[in-house]
Amino acid sequence: MEIPENMTYSILPVLRWEVIGGDYKVVTISNSIKVTRFTDCSLLAEILFHSLKKACLVYDLSKIQINLFMMGRPWLNSNDFNSPFDQLNKTLDENIKKEIYFKEKNKINYLNKLNLLKDYEFKNIFMDNYGEPVYNKNNNLIGYKLDFNKYATVETFYN
């Protein structure tokens, strides 16, 4: 494939190999690389060679069959966008406002649940069949000692 003169592509080298069970392991071996029609092929080959060599050492790939895939996509110019920027800015502003509102609303709900949890009438009732109860310095139950060196923690949930 020949890259047109006015285009920039981004390529991402990816290795794939089969692991036990028939599944595949897939890893990228470098950051994405910008290429144009004028990119030096020798330099690109050298970058790929060193990335491949390093990946083979890191993942111990010397004795297995691996596939090298070159994932690519073109970069877009601002001229390629047909959307009017004033409408785009309005949409972005609306989404930011929604996100901020959502975070604030959830923060309030979280604080309300914490307050309700403090007044939960059954919070001090526990079952003692798990082992020896363990309390923190405020005398709140935090778990059970199951064995000499095994513990289970207690999580309190409401609603």
Backbone as a printed PyTorch tensor [residue, N CA C, xyz], in Angstrom:
tensor([[[  0.8400,  -1.1750,   0.0000],
         [  0.0000,   0.0000,   0.0000],
         [  0.8870,   1.2410,   0.0000]],

        [[  0.5520,   2.1750,  -0.8260],
         [  1.3000,   3.4220,  -0.8780],
         [  0.4940,   4.5120,  -0.1820]],

        [[  1.1440,   5.2460,   0.7120],
         [  0.4700,   6.3060,   1.4560],
         [  0.3880,   7.5490,   0.5740]],

        [[ -0.7910,   8.1580,   0.4410],
         [ -0.9010,   9.3960,  -0.3260],
         [ -0.0480,  10.5020,   0.2920]],

        [[  0.3490,  11.4520,  -0.5370],
         [  1.2590,  12.5080,  -0.1040],
         [  0.7070,  13.3620,   1.0330]],

        [[ -0.5900,  13.5740,   1.0580],
         [ -1.1790,  14.4790,   2.0470],
         [ -1.7170,  13.7620,   3.2740]],

        [[ -1.3870,  12.4780,   3.4650],
         [ -1.9300,  11.7000,   4.5890],
         [ -0.8420,  11.3410,   5.5990]],

        [[ -1.2790,  11.2410,   6.8500],
         [ -0.4340,  10.7350,   7.9240],
         [ -1.1520,   9.5360,   8.5270]],

        [[ -0.4370,   8.4670,   8.7220],
         [ -1.0070,   7.2640,   9.3280],
         [ -0.3580,   7.0240,  10.6870]],

        [[ -1.0950,   6.3420,  11.5190],
         [ -0.5630,   5.8870,  12.7940],
         [ -0.5860,   4.3660,  12.7500]],

        [[  0.5650,   3.7440,  12.9870],
         [  0.6150,   2.2830,  13.0060],
         [  0.9670,   1.8160,  14.4110]],

        [[  0.4270,   0.6740,  14.7550],
         [  0.6720,   0.0870,  16.0680],
         [  1.0670,  -1.3630,  15.8720]],

        [[  2.3260,  -1.7120,  16.1650],
         [  2.7500,  -3.1060,  16.0190],
         [  2.2110,  -3.9610,  17.1720]],

        [[  1.6100,  -5.0960,  16.8070],
         [  0.9640,  -5.9810,  17.7840],
         [  1.4610,  -7.4050,  17.5570]],

        [[  1.8010,  -8.0710,  18.6530],
         [  2.2000,  -9.4880,  18.5840],
         [  1.0530, -10.3550,  19.0870]],

        [[  0.9100, -11.5200,  18.4570],
         [ -0.1100, -12.4740,  18.9030],
         [  0.4860, -13.8680,  18.8650]],

        [[  0.1980, -14.6370,  19.9240],
         [  0.6320, -16.0320,  19.9520],
         [ -0.3930, -16.8560,  20.7010]],

        [[ -0.3730, -18.1550,  20.4140],
         [ -1.3360, -19.0600,  21.0340],
         [ -0.8080, -19.5250,  22.3780]],

        [[ -1.6990, -19.5380,  23.3620],
         [ -1.3470, -20.0270,  24.6920],
         [ -2.0980, -21.3360,  24.9440]],

        [[ -1.8130, -21.9580,  26.0660],
         [ -2.4370, -23.2340,  26.4050],
         [ -3.9540, -23.0650,  26.4370]],

        [[ -4.6630, -24.0050,  25.8510],
         [ -6.1170, -23.9520,  25.8260],
         [ -6.6830, -23.3800,  24.5400]],

        [[ -5.8180, -22.9970,  23.6120],
         [ -6.2860, -22.4950,  22.3340],
         [ -6.5720, -21.0050,  22.2890]],

        [[ -6.4490, -20.3170,  23.4140],
         [ -6.6380, -18.8680,  23.4250],
         [ -5.3970, -18.1760,  22.8950]],

        [[ -5.5300, -16.8760,  22.6200],
         [ -4.4090, -16.1030,  22.1160],
         [ -4.0530, -14.9890,  23.0870]],

        [[ -2.7860, -14.7130,  23.2040],
         [ -2.2660, -13.5800,  23.9660],
         [ -1.8890, -12.5160,  22.9480]],

        [[ -2.2960, -11.2730,  23.1800],
         [ -2.0270, -10.1780,  22.2550],
         [ -1.4000,  -9.0340,  23.0410]],

        [[ -0.2590,  -8.5160,  22.5600],
         [  0.4010,  -7.3790,  23.2160],
         [  0.9000,  -6.4060,  22.1480]],

        [[  0.8630,  -5.1260,  22.5140],
         [  1.4950,  -4.1280,  21.6530],
         [  2.9630,  -4.0770,  22.0400]],

        [[  3.8310,  -3.8340,  21.0620],
         [  5.2660,  -3.8740,  21.3590],
         [  5.9100,  -2.4990,  21.3340]],

        [[  5.1330,  -1.4670,  21.0280],
         [  5.6630,  -0.1060,  21.0930],
         [  4.4980,   0.8610,  21.1380]],

        [[  4.7960,   2.1210,  21.3120],
         [  3.7760,   3.1440,  21.1660],
         [  3.4070,   3.2350,  19.6910]],

        [[  2.2820,   3.8900,  19.4100],
         [  1.9280,   4.0480,  18.0010],
         [  2.9690,   4.9230,  17.3070]],

        [[  3.1800,   4.6570,  16.0450],
         [  4.2250,   5.3300,  15.2730],
         [  3.5540,   6.0910,  14.1250]],

        [[  3.8250,   7.3860,  14.0430],
         [  3.2930,   8.1790,  12.9400],
         [  4.1580,   7.9590,  11.7030]],

        [[  3.4980,   7.7000,  10.5770],
         [  4.2270,   7.5250,   9.3340],
         [  3.5570,   8.3370,   8.2310]],

        [[  4.3640,   8.8060,   7.3170],
         [  3.8830,   9.4950,   6.1180],
         [  4.5050,   8.8050,   4.9160]],

        [[  4.1950,   9.3330,   3.7620],
         [  4.7780,   8.7840,   2.5270],
         [  6.2990,   8.9240,   2.5390]],

        [[  6.8000,   9.9030,   3.2850],
         [  8.2220,  10.2130,   3.2740],
         [  8.9920,   9.6150,   4.4560]],

        [[  8.3300,   8.7850,   5.2550],
         [  9.0120,   8.1440,   6.3800],
         [ 10.0820,   7.1860,   5.8570]],

        [[ 11.2520,   7.2720,   6.4410],
         [ 12.3640,   6.4160,   6.0340],
         [ 12.0620,   4.9660,   6.4230]],

        [[ 11.9860,   4.0920,   5.4340],
         [ 11.6660,   2.6790,   5.6740],
         [ 12.7170,   1.9870,   6.5350]],

        [[ 13.9890,   2.3450,   6.3700],
         [ 15.0600,   1.7330,   7.1670],
         [ 14.9040,   2.0910,   8.6380]],

        [[ 14.5650,   3.3420,   8.9010],
         [ 14.3660,   3.7790,  10.2830],
         [ 13.1540,   3.0840,  10.8950]],

        [[ 12.0790,   2.9770,  10.1390],
         [ 10.8770,   2.2880,  10.6210],
         [ 11.1860,   0.8190,  10.9100]],

        [[ 11.9210,   0.1750,  10.0200],
         [ 12.3020,  -1.2350,  10.2160],
         [ 13.1650,  -1.3960,  11.4650]],

        [[ 14.0550,  -0.4430,  11.7070],
         [ 14.9170,  -0.5130,  12.8870],
         [ 14.1000,  -0.3750,  14.1720]],

        [[ 13.1460,   0.5460,  14.1690],
         [ 12.2670,   0.7170,  15.3410],
         [ 11.4960,  -0.5670,  15.6060]],

        [[ 10.9320,  -1.1500,  14.5570],
         [ 10.1690,  -2.3910,  14.7170],
         [ 11.0510,  -3.5450,  15.1740]],

        [[ 12.2540,  -3.6410,  14.6210],
         [ 13.1740,  -4.7090,  14.9950],
         [ 13.5130,  -4.6370,  16.4890]],

        [[ 13.8650,  -3.4340,  16.9740],
         [ 14.2290,  -3.2960,  18.3900],
         [ 13.0350,  -3.5390,  19.3050]],

        [[ 11.8560,  -3.0980,  18.8810],
         [ 10.6460,  -3.3530,  19.6750],
         [ 10.3350,  -4.8390,  19.7320]],

        [[ 10.4980,  -5.5130,  18.6090],
         [ 10.2460,  -6.9530,  18.5400],
         [ 11.2600,  -7.7250,  19.3790]],

        [[ 12.5100,  -7.3410,  19.2890],
         [ 13.5760,  -7.9960,  20.0640],
         [ 13.3130,  -7.8550,  21.5670]],

        [[ 12.9400,  -6.6470,  22.0020],
         [ 12.6540,  -6.4080,  23.4170],
         [ 11.4460,  -7.2310,  23.8770]],

        [[ 10.3940,  -7.2740,  23.0490],
         [  9.1920,  -8.0370,  23.4130],
         [  9.4950,  -9.5210,  23.5310]],

        [[ 10.3450, -10.0300,  22.6490],
         [ 10.7030, -11.4540,  22.7140],
         [ 11.4320, -11.7890,  24.0040]],

        [[ 12.2420, -10.8560,  24.4930],
         [ 12.9400, -11.0810,  25.7660],
         [ 11.9770, -10.9770,  26.9430]],

        [[ 11.1250,  -9.9550,  26.9170],
         [ 10.1950,  -9.7240,  28.0320],
         [  9.1990, -10.8710,  28.1730]],

        [[  8.6520, -11.3350,  27.0480],
         [  7.6130, -12.3630,  27.0820],
         [  8.1470, -13.7650,  26.8110]],

        [[  9.4550, -13.9280,  26.7000],
         [ 10.0870, -15.2230,  26.4590],
         [  9.4480, -15.9330,  25.2580]],

        [[  9.5510, -15.2790,  24.1060],
         [  8.9080, -15.7820,  22.8940],
         [  9.8600, -16.4950,  21.9420]],

        [[ 11.0370, -16.8540,  22.4160],
         [ 12.0510, -17.4210,  21.5170],
         [ 11.6820, -18.7980,  20.9830]],

        [[ 10.8360, -19.5540,  21.6770],
         [ 10.5700, -20.9290,  21.2600],
         [  9.1390, -21.1470,  20.7750]],

        [[  8.4040, -20.0690,  20.5430],
         [  7.0210, -20.2360,  20.0940],
         [  6.7870, -19.4400,  18.8180]],

        [[  5.7360, -19.8170,  18.1180],
         [  5.3950, -19.1350,  16.8830],
         [  4.5700, -17.8930,  17.2140]],

        [[  5.0070, -16.7500,  16.6940],
         [  4.3020, -15.4960,  16.9430],
         [  3.9030, -14.8520,  15.6150]],

        [[  2.8420, -14.0780,  15.6490],
         [  2.4000, -13.3170,  14.4800],
         [  2.5640, -11.8420,  14.7880]],

        [[  3.0700, -11.0980,  13.8150],
         [  3.2100,  -9.6540,  13.9450],
         [  2.1360,  -9.0040,  13.0820]],

        [[  1.2910,  -8.1990,  13.7090],
         [  0.2540,  -7.4550,  12.9990],
         [  0.5950,  -5.9730,  13.0560]],

        [[  0.3720,  -5.2910,  11.9680],
         [  0.5690,  -3.8470,  11.9250],
         [ -0.8150,  -3.2070,  11.8230]],

        [[ -1.2990,  -2.7180,  12.9460],
         [ -2.6040,  -2.0550,  12.9670],
         [ -2.3800,  -0.6140,  12.5250]],

        [[ -3.2410,  -0.1060,  11.6830],
         [ -3.0400,   1.2460,  11.1890],
         [ -4.3410,   1.9950,  11.0280]],

        [[ -4.2440,   3.3080,  11.0920],
         [ -5.4000,   4.1570,  10.8290],
         [ -4.9070,   5.5150,  10.3470]],

        [[ -5.6750,   6.1600,   9.4840],
         [ -5.2710,   7.4860,   9.0180],
         [ -5.5730,   8.5520,  10.0710]],

        [[ -4.7630,   9.5840,  10.0830],
         [ -5.0290,  10.7480,  10.9220],
         [ -5.9420,  11.6680,  10.1380]],

        [[ -6.8000,  12.3830,  10.8310],
         [ -7.7310,  13.2840,  10.1680],
         [ -7.2770,  14.7280,  10.3120]],

        [[ -7.5550,  15.5320,   9.3020],
         [ -7.3330,  16.9670,   9.3680],
         [ -8.5860,  17.6490,   9.8910]],

        [[ -8.4560,  18.8750,  10.3390],
         [ -9.6430,  19.6110,  10.7600],
         [-10.5860,  19.8170,   9.5810]],

        [[-10.0460,  19.8470,   8.3600],
         [-10.8850,  19.9990,   7.1620],
         [-11.7640,  18.7740,   6.9230]],

        [[-11.3870,  17.6280,   7.5120],
         [-12.1630,  16.4080,   7.3270],
         [-13.4400,  16.3890,   8.1540]],

        [[-13.5490,  17.2990,   9.1230],
         [-14.7340,  17.3650,   9.9660],
         [-15.7420,  18.3070,   9.3240]],

        [[-16.9620,  17.8450,   9.1460],
         [-18.0040,  18.6670,   8.5430],
         [-18.9310,  19.2810,   9.5850]],

        [[-18.6870,  19.0210,  10.8480],
         [-19.5440,  19.5230,  11.9050],
         [-19.2380,  20.9840,  12.1910]],

        [[-20.2730,  21.8210,  12.3110],
         [-20.0230,  23.2170,  12.6800],
         [-19.5050,  23.2980,  14.1150]],

        [[-18.4320,  24.0630,  14.3220],
         [-17.7810,  24.0870,  15.6260],
         [-18.6500,  24.6930,  16.7210]],

        [[-19.5300,  25.6480,  16.3970],
         [-20.3760,  26.2240,  17.4410],
         [-21.3320,  25.1760,  18.0050]],

        [[-21.8710,  24.2830,  17.1390],
         [-22.7510,  23.2090,  17.6130],
         [-21.9550,  22.1880,  18.4240]],

        [[-20.7370,  21.9010,  17.9790],
         [-19.8740,  20.9600,  18.6900],
         [-19.5560,  21.4850,  20.0890]],

        [[-19.2200,  22.7710,  20.2060],
         [-18.9240,  23.3690,  21.5110],
         [-20.1400,  23.3340,  22.4250]],

        [[-21.3180,  23.5930,  21.8760],
         [-22.5500,  23.5640,  22.6720],
         [-22.7900,  22.1560,  23.2330]],

        [[-22.6080,  21.1520,  22.3770],
         [-22.7950,  19.7570,  22.8040],
         [-21.7880,  19.3730,  23.8850]],

        [[-20.5250,  19.7660,  23.7120],
         [-19.5090,  19.4700,  24.7290],
         [-19.8420,  20.1400,  26.0560]],

        [[-20.2690,  21.4030,  26.0060],
         [-20.6410,  22.1170,  27.2400],
         [-21.7910,  21.4280,  27.9580]],

        [[-22.7930,  20.9920,  27.2080],
         [-23.9360,  20.2980,  27.8180],
         [-23.5030,  18.9960,  28.4850]],

        [[-22.6130,  18.2490,  27.8230],
         [-22.1380,  16.9860,  28.3950],
         [-21.3210,  17.2210,  29.6610]],

        [[-20.5100,  18.2700,  29.6690],
         [-19.7200,  18.5890,  30.8660],
         [-20.6380,  18.9610,  32.0180]],

        [[-21.6670,  19.7630,  31.7370],
         [-22.6180,  20.1460,  32.7920],
         [-23.3190,  18.9160,  33.3560]],

        [[-23.7420,  17.9950,  32.4650],
         [-24.4050,  16.7650,  32.9180],
         [-23.4760,  15.9450,  33.8050]],

        [[-22.2160,  15.8310,  33.3990],
         [-21.2580,  15.0350,  34.1720],
         [-21.0310,  15.6360,  35.5550]],

        [[-20.8870,  16.9560,  35.6120],
         [-20.6840,  17.6220,  36.9100],
         [-21.9130,  17.4380,  37.7910]],

        [[-23.1110,  17.6010,  37.2090],
         [-24.3460,  17.4240,  37.9690],
         [-24.4500,  15.9960,  38.4950]],

        [[-24.1170,  15.0230,  37.6340],
         [-24.2000,  13.6160,  38.0200],
         [-23.2530,  13.3170,  39.1850]],

        [[-22.0260,  13.8440,  39.1180],
         [-21.0600,  13.6140,  40.2000],
         [-21.5420,  14.2330,  41.5050]],

        [[-22.0740,  15.4620,  41.4420],
         [-22.5630,  16.1280,  42.6460],
         [-23.7510,  15.3770,  43.2290]],

        [[-24.6650,  14.9190,  42.3620],
         [-25.8420,  14.1800,  42.8210],
         [-25.4180,  12.8920,  43.5140]],

        [[-24.4870,  12.1580,  42.9210],
         [-24.0110,  10.9030,  43.5260],
         [-23.2720,  11.1520,  44.8300]],

        [[-22.5500,  12.2710,  44.9080],
         [-21.8440,  12.6160,  46.1380],
         [-22.8440,  12.8340,  47.2670]],

        [[-23.9510,  13.5160,  46.9650],
         [-25.0010,  13.7570,  47.9690],
         [-25.6270,  12.4340,  48.3800]],

        [[-25.9350,  11.5620,  47.4070],
         [-26.5110,  10.2530,  47.7280],
         [-25.5700,   9.4440,  48.6150]],

        [[-24.2730,   9.5020,  48.3420],
         [-23.2910,   8.7750,  49.1260],
         [-23.2860,   9.2850,  50.5750]],

        [[-23.3020,  10.6110,  50.7390],
         [-23.3190,  11.1820,  52.0850],
         [-24.6050,  10.8210,  52.8140]],

        [[-25.7340,  10.8170,  52.1190],
         [-26.9990,  10.4140,  52.7400],
         [-26.9400,   8.9660,  53.2000]],

        [[-26.3550,   8.0890,  52.3810],
         [-26.2520,   6.6740,  52.7710],
         [-25.3410,   6.5090,  53.9820]],

        [[-24.2740,   7.2860,  54.0430],
         [-23.3990,   7.2070,  55.2190],
         [-24.1430,   7.6190,  56.4830]],

        [[-24.9250,   8.6780,  56.3930],
         [-25.7120,   9.1160,  57.5570],
         [-26.7430,   8.0720,  57.9530]],

        [[-27.4070,   7.4710,  56.9720],
         [-28.3780,   6.4200,  57.2740],
         [-27.6930,   5.2120,  57.9070]],

        [[-26.4820,   4.9150,  57.4590],
         [-25.7500,   3.7740,  57.9930],
         [-25.3910,   3.9840,  59.4640]],

        [[-25.0790,   5.2150,  59.8380],
         [-24.7640,   5.5080,  61.2440],
         [-25.9530,   5.2200,  62.1460]],

        [[-27.1770,   5.4310,  61.6320],
         [-28.3900,   5.2220,  62.4300],
         [-29.0280,   3.8560,  62.2030]],

        [[-28.3500,   2.9570,  61.5180],
         [-28.8990,   1.6440,  61.2110],
         [-29.0440,   0.8400,  62.4920]],

        [[-30.2830,   0.4360,  62.8090],
         [-30.5570,  -0.1490,  64.1240],
         [-29.8950,  -1.5000,  64.3570]],

        [[-29.5310,  -2.2250,  63.2930],
         [-28.9500,  -3.5510,  63.4780],
         [-27.4340,  -3.5630,  63.3620]],

        [[-26.7910,  -2.3950,  63.3210],
         [-25.3570,  -2.3700,  63.0550],
         [-24.5200,  -3.0390,  64.1420]],

        [[-25.0050,  -3.0910,  65.3780],
         [-24.2280,  -3.6870,  66.4620],
         [-24.5670,  -5.1530,  66.7140]],

        [[-25.5050,  -5.6900,  65.9680],
         [-25.8710,  -7.0950,  66.1300],
         [-25.0160,  -7.9200,  65.1760]],

        [[-24.3690,  -8.9260,  65.7060],
         [-23.5410,  -9.7640,  64.8440],
         [-23.7090, -11.2210,  65.2330]],

        [[-23.4120, -12.0770,  64.2680],
         [-23.4530, -13.5100,  64.5340],
         [-22.0740, -13.9290,  64.9980]],

        [[-22.0160, -14.6990,  66.0540],
         [-20.7210, -15.0760,  66.6180],
         [-20.2800, -16.4780,  66.2430]],

        [[-20.8950, -17.0470,  65.2220],
         [-20.5140, -18.4070,  64.8460],
         [-19.3630, -18.4290,  63.8520]],

        [[-18.7620, -17.2840,  63.5600],
         [-17.6470, -17.2510,  62.6200],
         [-16.3070, -17.4310,  63.3230]],

        [[-16.2720, -17.1830,  64.5960],
         [-15.0220, -17.2490,  65.3220],
         [-14.9900, -16.1350,  66.3540]],

        [[-13.8230, -15.8320,  66.8220],
         [-13.6670, -14.8100,  67.8460],
         [-13.8110, -13.4090,  67.2200]],

        [[-14.7290, -12.5640,  67.7300],
         [-14.9050, -11.2310,  67.1440],
         [-13.6700, -10.3550,  67.3690]],

        [[-13.3560,  -9.4950,  66.3870],
         [-12.2340,  -8.5700,  66.4650],
         [-12.8020,  -7.1510,  66.3580]],

        [[-12.4060,  -6.2870,  67.3200],
         [-12.9210,  -4.9210,  67.3650],
         [-11.7890,  -3.9280,  67.1020]],

        [[-12.1600,  -2.7470,  66.5650],
         [-11.1620,  -1.6970,  66.4040],
         [-11.0840,  -0.8860,  67.6940]],

        [[-10.2800,   0.1790,  67.7000],
         [-10.0820,   0.9550,  68.9240],
         [-11.3430,   1.6900,  69.3700]],

        [[-12.3350,   1.8600,  68.4550],
         [-13.6050,   2.4990,  68.8180],
         [-14.6490,   1.4710,  69.2370]],

        [[-14.2060,   0.2430,  69.4380],
         [-15.0570,  -0.8580,  69.8580],
         [-16.1050,  -1.2320,  68.8110]],

        [[-15.7820,  -1.0120,  67.5290],
         [-16.6510,  -1.4500,  66.4370],
         [-16.1400,  -2.7720,  65.9010]],

        [[-17.0630,  -3.6760,  65.5940],
         [-16.6960,  -4.9810,  65.0490],
         [-16.0920,  -4.7930,  63.6610]],

        [[-14.8960,  -5.3150,  63.4530],
         [-14.2680,  -5.2120,  62.1290],
         [-14.0350,  -6.5750,  61.4900]],

        [[-14.2320,  -7.6490,  62.2380],
         [-14.0410,  -8.9650,  61.6380],
         [-14.0590, -10.0640,  62.6700]],

        [[-13.6560, -11.2460,  62.2210],
         [-13.6060, -12.4130,  63.0910],
         [-12.2730, -13.1240,  62.8980]],

        [[-11.7150, -13.6040,  64.0080],
         [-10.5160, -14.4250,  63.9450],
         [-10.9880, -15.8600,  63.7560]],

        [[-10.6790, -16.4090,  62.5800],
         [-11.1480, -17.7530,  62.2450],
         [-10.1970, -18.8340,  62.7280]],

        [[ -8.9210, -18.5150,  62.7060],
         [ -7.8950, -19.4790,  63.0260],
         [ -6.7080, -18.6790,  63.5640]],

        [[ -5.5960, -19.3350,  63.7950],
         [ -4.4240, -18.6630,  64.3420],
         [ -4.0010, -17.4610,  63.4950]],

        [[ -3.9970, -17.6260,  62.1840],
         [ -3.5630, -16.5320,  61.3020],
         [ -4.5550, -16.2560,  60.1720]],

        [[ -5.8280, -16.6090,  60.3540],
         [ -6.8510, -16.3490,  59.3450],
         [ -7.9390, -15.4610,  59.9360]],

        [[ -8.2920, -14.4410,  59.1720],
         [ -9.3060, -13.4940,  59.6080],
         [-10.3340, -13.2910,  58.5070]],

        [[-11.5530, -12.9330,  58.8920],
         [-12.6010, -12.5400,  57.9480],
         [-13.0260, -11.1330,  58.3270]],

        [[-13.1160, -10.2550,  57.3380],
         [-13.5380,  -8.8860,  57.6210],
         [-15.0530,  -8.7700,  57.5190]],

        [[-15.5920,  -7.7650,  58.1570],
         [-17.0230,  -7.5060,  58.1410],
         [-17.2630,  -6.2400,  57.3360]],

        [[-18.1380,  -6.3300,  56.3570],
         [-18.5460,  -5.1760,  55.5720],
         [-20.0020,  -4.8970,  55.8820]],

        [[-20.3420,  -3.6570,  56.1570],
         [-21.7190,  -3.2890,  56.4510],
         [-22.2970,  -2.5660,  55.2490]],

        [[-23.4210,  -3.0550,  54.7560],
         [-24.0730,  -2.4330,  53.6150],
         [-25.4850,  -2.0320,  54.0130]],

        [[-25.9600,  -0.9690,  53.4590],
         [-27.3130,  -0.5420,  53.6910],
         [-27.9560,  -0.2710,  52.3380]],

        [[-29.1900,  -0.7320,  52.1520],
         [-29.9480,  -0.4830,  50.9220],
         [-29.2430,  -1.1030,  49.7270]]])
